[in-house]
Amino acid sequence: LNSMDMKSALTCAKKLLNGINTTLIPKRNDKEEEKDDSDNETNDETHKMMDAATHIVWNRLVENKDMKPSKVLGRKSLIVAWPYIQERFRRGVDSNKE
């Protein structure tokens, strides 16, 4: 890789991480939770509590702006946040200033 390619790759990585770390996870409504329960019988209360806790802590870290949620919370939090991150990128990160 030449220096221009490396610079482009670094710029891309920074934009991607910025998009991930500024995405808010919307609160799930009761209908979505009921749908998930009917789709997957293995969902248990512990899993739901972990997702809810991730949602709360992730959003507080995004709003705080001093810490990056993906770095503080790690990979497991990205499993919870990933569908919302994907949707945000589909719509365009810049157009979704939250």
N, C-alpha and C positions, 0 to 999 in steps of 0.2 A: 504494500500500500504506500502510495506517496503521501506527502504531508497534506495535500488538498483533500484526499480521500479520508484521511484520519480526522481532519478538521470537520469535515461533513458528518462523519460518523459520530464524533463527539457532540456536535450541535444537535443531531437527531436524538441521541441518547438523552441529552439535557432536556429537550422539548418533551420527549416521552415521559421522563421522570417527573417533570413539572406538571404535565397533564394528569398523571397518576396521583401525585401528591396534593393536587388541588381539587380533586373530584369528591363531591359530597355524596354520601350514600343516603338515598331517600328513605324515609320511614315506610316500612311495609304496612299495608292495610290488612284488616282481618280477612278479606276475601282472598288475597294472595296467600296468606298463611293457611287458610282452609284448603286451597288448591294444592299447595305443596304437601299437606298432610294426606290428601286423597291420592296424590301421585306416588308418594313414597311412604310406605308404612314404617320404614326403619327410622324415620325422623323421631328423635326423642327430645324430652324436655332439656337435657343438657346441651344438645346441639343447638336448639333454639335460643337458649340463654347465651351461649357463646357467640352466636351470630348477633344477637341483640347488643351484647357488650361490645363486640367489635364495631358495630354501627355507631354506638355512642362515643366510644373512645376515638375512632377514626375521624368522625366529624368534628370533635373538639380539637383534635390535632390540626386538621385542615383550617379551622377557624383561628386557631392560635398563631399559625404561620411561623412559629419558632422551631418546630420540629416536624420532621417528615413522617407521615403515618406508615409508609411502606418500610422505612428503616426502623422505626420504633417498634412496630407491631409484627413485622416479619412476614414470611410467606403465607402462613395460614390466614392472615387477615386479607391477603390478596385474593384468596379463594372466595371470600365473602364479597369483596369489593369489585372483583373482576367484571361481572356482568354490567355493572354501572359504568365502569371505566370504558369498556367496549362500546357501550351505547353513546357515551360522551364523545369518543373518537369518531364514531359513525356520524354524529351530528356536527362535529367540528369543535375542537377544544376552545378555540378563540371565541366562538359565538356563544359559549356557555359560561359566561362570567358569573359565578355564584357567590 
